[in-house]
């Protein structure tokens, strides 16, 4: 059985930003600001093109991904 994927937030294109501040990660794109506390971040993946980033979030065992 395939392991379910962890929840994630993606940021792509030239009009978004991701930065680290004292509260955690701050993602901003299209006027939407998302703050993600560091304990909730499993990893950050950057597309080889450098134009997209995916923040993979942690989740307790048994949590199912939602879209």
Secondary structure, DSSP 4 states (H G I P E B T S, - for coil): -PPPPPPEEEEESTTEEEEEETTEEEEEETTEEEEE-GGGEEEEEE-TTSSEEEEEEP--TTPPP--
